[in-house]
């Protein structure tokens, strides 16, 4: 009798696929349902942010940063603004710093809501996704109040903010925070403790701290592996050293430390921590202050270079800005957290099933706009 | 007594003048047209209800624009589907691609021939009704594999393979669970199975709680069996949490990926026909089919009174959102209890068997299936197989033996 001939099948997941979170293509080498190799193919959403930045004045780059990580536009703008301010040596008014932190943390909640919801969607739970979007809408309403836009804000400018927040904003934010804790309990009831969900997420795609560090994984995905690295804590920028908050770490409650469930749960906990920060910032928010007072009329940084890193919802967002003394940057390089986070998928996803690869991808929480830039 | 719809149509005077074979032909045609109309309308109604149920679970409104409360939305969707371009991929295996959906549809529609809607309303009174339904409904897998293979698409192939493995695996525990009921009744005839559940008795015939004499309350083993059957049947019709063959977020649309327009609508039709079939089977086999839950009209009055008292207590003591929502069932049960006490005729109607009770039970099971779908995540394919072969199958085999021992001990059968 001859040996049964079987060969591996190459399966193209994407660029058009419901669960690749954008236009990502994964080349899966599959042996039946088991995936033996994963090769991410990126570049389908390339918008040449860095080349644009080389031809635009410093102020004009701000809107482009938001378009990279479109789920966390405030965070991206914040990072870029802080990088250029470091170059120029601008001292910001207190009110600007507080408002920036409020917006960055609200954005973190909104971004994590999408991550948590779509992770549920990836493992087949549709209802939690809608619940998450319900809360995200409330945050977007707040952003709309302040900036007029709901997705791409162009709100955090170099040296200040585009406008001060309108009257009623603070009260409305308090209202949101009061309701939010109860809502997180709702997600935990419908998804976090669900037996099927735990079966699908626990012990899947375990990322050991060594692997995470070797691949440069940052953000919640790194902290889920038990590595305590949050730039807000280790190298406090802006005014993060004034707030009292914890950095949730993966503990392997349902399985191994660093599995998909941990990556999910760290995000759930981080939302609560962010809400704590927003509340503290609102309590301490100075009433006086002109948010536009420190905005420079012309930006001509001295010759030199600066690297500034901040903690975006997806991880460590770095801006490397080189100036040659003109009003146009010579080079703006963006260190994209999702790019490094995606690169680990072959390492942690091998040997799992197709369904697991989707769960792992969902738990890494990538945004293709930021990966391709 | 009229045995079936076909015989009833044959009894019309207009047919008596014709030859017997022509009369049979006409009556068969009318009956099959009625069944198909039921399946088609049922799918349209269920899609609307599913969208509304999911919307209410997700704090949305659901369809609201087409017709009052969006009632015509699914009609509009169906018309749109009919108009869509019928695409057959160039590399597809054309004959299989064309007949695949039809096999699925036929297999799911034909099963309704044996389903009794009430004591008189059924297409054909078969002495092997249960066997017929279970065996015909498993032909569906053939159509799914055909459709998946013929699409010449890797996603479709995955979906078809998963579906074949899943449906075949779950046939076995489902079959064994149904055998437990057959062992109790001693007949495969669905009408006999329902008739055996008439009246009322104590819980498990032993604990003095008066309950309808349904098989779900027959013994602890059949109680367990009804849940095993519901789980297995949910898997067999590919609904969440067992919807891995068409899992949207993994396999795009599984075996349906390459289908469009009418052919895709056929899949949809058969999906809802299968869900209804499962609901009917649960109602028939475990919940007494068209039997009323009340033994007599006094029972109806007292039961409704108890329900009302419980919902009053619930409304008073449960201070959550759910507790506040119970005002609506409270109002309904109050209305019913007043009606049942004031008009004995209404209570008599409630306690008599009929189409109403069958449809109520079916509606409840379908709601249960929708509830699963919109709250659970999806299992992985190996977990699905694990559940089938290592959990449900052993339990159902032990269960079958348990039923036999229970019947021997309780003296229902003697050797």
Contacts between the chains, C-beta under 8 A, distances in Angstrom:
chain1	res1	chain2	res2	distance
A	9	B	154	6.7
A	11	B	154	5.4
A	17	B	252	6.6
A	18	B	248	5.9
A	18	B	249	5.2
A	18	B	252	6.3
A	19	B	249	4.3
A	19	B	250	6.7
A	33	B	158	7.7
A	33	B	381	5.8
A	33	B	382	7.5
A	120	B	377	6.8
A	121	B	249	5.9
A	122	B	249	5.1
A	123	B	249	7.6
A	123	B	377	4.5
A	123	B	378	6.2
A	124	B	240	6.3
A	124	B	241	7.0
A	124	B	243	7.2
A	124	B	247	6.3
A	124	B	249	6.5
A	124	B	376	7.5
A	124	B	377	4.5
A	124	B	378	2.7
A	125	B	375	7.6
A	125	B	376	6.7
A	125	B	377	3.9
A	125	B	378	7.7
A	126	B	54	7.6
A	126	B	58	7.6
A	126	B	374	6.4
A	127	B	54	7.7
A	127	B	57	5.6
A	127	B	58	5.2
A	127	B	374	5.2
A	127	B	375	5.9
A	130	B	58	3.9
A	130	B	59	6.9
A	130	B	60	6.7
A	131	B	58	7.2
A	131	B	59	7.2
A	134	B	59	6.0
A	190	B	375	6.7
A	191	B	377	7.4
A	194	B	376	7.1
A	194	B	377	6.2
A	196	B	241	5.6
A	196	B	376	5.7
A	196	B	377	4.8
A	196	B	378	7.4
A	196	B	379	5.9
A	197	B	377	4.7
A	199	B	379	7.1
A	199	B	380	7.5
A	199	B	383	5.8
A	200	B	377	5.9
A	200	B	378	7.5
A	200	B	379	7.3
A	200	B	380	6.1
A	200	B	383	7.8
A	353	B	380	6.2
A	353	B	381	6.7
A	353	B	382	6.8
A	354	B	158	7.3
A	354	B	250	6.1
A	354	B	251	7.9
A	355	B	244	7.4
A	355	B	247	7.3
A	355	B	250	5.2
A	355	B	378	7.8
A	355	B	380	4.7
A	355	B	381	6.6
A	356	B	380	6.9
A	358	B	249	6.2
A	358	B	250	5.4
